[in-house]
């Protein structure tokens, strides 16, 4: 039996399996994908054999990772309902789909881990919020769960209700950061900088600032104050951001994201 079985070989499923292949041999994995062409592509690059069906993939795995989009979730759960056994670990990375709703479809004895990774996991720089009943899993299983996500970045265990906020904090927010980098680059192109240099400087500024928060443990406001010299260039820019509602725009984006998660949970 394989250690990990991945149902779905989109960007996230592929990134997770590819990262774990640095720790385990290809024989420890199996996967399935709706696209035969994609399955052949993945096997050619990883040497991991593809299962013919989702049920076959689930049946052959200790840890079954459901790496499919929410709109395909019900169909996949129907595919694997009779292949899943209580001794298996089921991992879902779909936003807005609760442990309770999965258990209703797979049975109360199914042991579910909910997780919310983000796209920087593709580079091993992601962060994943995970939620599960630790008492329902053995020490070996808990280790396998952590390895699954530590292979693509940092991991934080949180209560399940908090995963909805994790979607907002790290799941969707990389898109906002990319928009900020693009806008900052556009603005310095206007100042005369070539576009390739503009993207490089803007991206490194974001990366470095984020690393400062993580490494120093200081409040972001304190780090911001350290850059703002009296009557200097930075405080002039901060004033303009405040005037045009920078903070409020970010908070409104989060509110919209959270509202969408709530809608997904309802339907």
HELIX and SHEET records of a PDB file:
HELIX    1   1 UNK A   11  UNK A   20  1                                  10    
HELIX    2   2 UNK A   26  UNK A   28  5                                   3    
HELIX    3   3 UNK A   36  UNK A   46  1                                  11    
HELIX    4   4 UNK A   54  UNK A   59  1                                   6    
HELIX    5   5 UNK A   70  UNK A   72  5                                   3    
HELIX    6   6 UNK A   73  UNK A   80  1                                   8    
HELIX    7   7 UNK A   99  UNK A  106  1                                   8    
HELIX    8   8 UNK A  119  UNK A  123  5                                   5    
HELIX    9   9 UNK A  134  UNK A  136  5                                   3    
HELIX   10  10 UNK A  139  UNK A  150  1                                  12    
HELIX   11  11 UNK A  160  UNK A  162  5                                   3    
HELIX   12  12 UNK A  163  UNK A  166  1                                   4    
HELIX   13  13 UNK A  167  UNK A  171  3                                   5    
HELIX   14  14 UNK A  173  UNK A  190  1                                  18    
HELIX   15  15 UNK A  195  UNK A  216  1                                  22    
HELIX   16  16 UNK A  220  UNK A  227  1                                   8    
HELIX   17  17 UNK A  233  UNK A  243  1                                  11    
HELIX   18  18 UNK A  246  UNK A  266  1                                  21    
SHEET    1   A 7 UNK A  29  UNK A  32  0                                        
SHEET    2   A 7 UNK A   2  UNK A   7  1                                        
SHEET    3   A 7 UNK A  61  UNK A  66  1                                        
SHEET    4   A 7 UNK A  89  UNK A  92  1                                        
SHEET    5   A 7 UNK A 111  UNK A 116  1                                        
SHEET    6   A 7 UNK A 126  UNK A 131 -1                                        
SHEET    7   A 7 UNK A 153  UNK A 157  1                                        
END                                                                             
